[in-house]
Amino acid sequence: MRDYCINGRPAEGIIDLRSDTVTQPTQRMREAMASAPVGDDVYGEDPTVRRLEELAAAKVGKESALFVVSGTQGNACAYLAHTQPGEEVILGQNSHIYGYEVGGLARLGGLMARTIDDSDGIIRPEQVTAALRGPDLHFAPATLVCIENTHNMSGGRVMEPGDIKALADTVHQRGLKLHMDGARVFNAAVALGVPVTELTEPVDSVMFCLSKGLSAPVGSILAGSKEFINRARKFRKLLGGGMRQVGVIAAAGIVALEEMIDRLAEDHQRARRLADGLAQVPGVKVGQTNYRTNILLIDVEGTGLSAPEFSRRLKKVGIWINPKSATTLRAVLHRHIEDSDVDKVIEVFQEIVVGQ
Ligand SMILES: Cc1ncc(COP(=O)(O)O)c(C=O)c1O
């Protein structure tokens, strides 16, 4: 396989649309990392981590925040801190927490998952009400609901502030907590053109990733009340996430929050350009969404090729797009993708379809 990165930049000729996690740290991040003041963060003595956590908490309008290794670890700390083993968590059947976090709910939390239909990226109050089974002696008590914004597997769909508020009201009236897997919550806020606090205010906790479209090399944030974050901090330690002079990494996270949010709009605009172009290719259908963020689901069934085969043909010419199912590819726009790359991808799709 060809080296993907050369001198910290994506290799010439490869258009990598597998994920926004492939983004490289910016020059400003590298400089901030090199000069970050640090200390032992397990003793709470790393000034750069503290700065990041304060900045992050303020950004999403919460009392406190915790710097964690990954989105998966942040979500795990959240469900561990919100629940007791033997309880039930209500969440989408296509959600990342349920499907792509190694069964941590069961393995780490001793939790039952009660899944509901989130195929359009949204969980509605009536679905939660229907999923709640009440206090009968036989039932595991449900204590937590999780939502995902933007919603990865439905093509980056956005859950809007009004829908989150309505859900939170129902969840709270029934005495449960609401956690948001907001790995890409800044994409949602930018797409809507609202402050991210409009999305995060109604939820009890939110996790978001610094390492995806925001381009930091490592790390995510979990935010919530002081008391919740104190509990989550203990679970982070349990999971082996107590890091020492980790300000060297947190420094990049500060740059991510200060400089990299607004530019997500460019990724969304290129996602639209790609969606519009691919829609003209015979047999190709691009999934509709309420707002175009940075993820596209591309149905290639009508081309006569399976998605894995389509993906293989794209890869031969340096375009990396993963299949999501037998019929659908998932493309993710990010900082290293230019307009000319988008045009090239559209052209190659045309060639593959016409040439087979
Ligand atoms: C919606 C969502 N949540 C959580 C995660 C987990 O993040 P990480 O890869 O940092 O563990 C991802 C990663 O792709 C994601 O897309």
The ligand as an SDF file (V2000), in Angstrom:
LIG
                    3D

 16 16  0  0  0  0  0  0  0  0999 V2000
  -21.3210    9.4120   15.8050 C   0  0  0  0  0  0  0  0  0  0  0  0
  -20.0320    8.9050   16.3680 C   0  0  0  0  0  0  0  0  0  0  0  0
  -19.9250    8.7420   17.6870 N   0  0  0  0  0  0  0  0  0  0  0  0
  -18.7930    8.3180   18.2560 C   0  0  0  0  0  0  0  0  0  0  0  0
  -17.6950    8.0190   17.5030 C   0  0  0  0  0  0  0  0  0  0  0  0
  -16.4640    7.4740   18.1740 C   0  0  0  0  0  0  0  0  0  0  0  0
  -15.3630    8.2920   18.0910 O   0  0  0  0  0  0  0  0  0  0  0  0
  -13.8730    7.6650   18.2220 P   0  0  0  0  0  0  0  0  0  0  0  0
  -13.5500    7.0900   16.9010 O   0  0  0  0  0  0  0  0  0  0  0  0
  -13.0490    8.8570   18.5870 O   0  0  0  0  0  0  0  0  0  0  0  0
  -13.9180    6.6360   19.3080 O   0  0  0  0  0  0  0  0  0  0  0  0
  -17.7510    8.1560   16.1060 C   0  0  0  0  0  0  0  0  0  0  0  0
  -16.5790    7.8450   15.2640 C   0  0  0  0  0  0  0  0  0  0  0  0
  -16.6250    7.7700   14.0680 O   0  0  0  0  0  0  0  0  0  0  0  0
  -18.9610    8.6140   15.5270 C   0  0  0  0  0  0  0  0  0  0  0  0
  -19.0890    8.7640   14.2000 O   0  0  0  0  0  0  0  0  0  0  0  0
  1  2  1  0
  2  3  1  0
  2 15  2  0
  3  4  2  0
  4  5  1  0
  5  6  1  0
  5 12  2  0
  6  7  1  0
  7  8  1  0
  8  9  2  0
  8 10  1  0
  8 11  1  0
 12 13  1  0
 12 15  1  0
 13 14  2  0
 15 16  1  0
M  END
$$$$
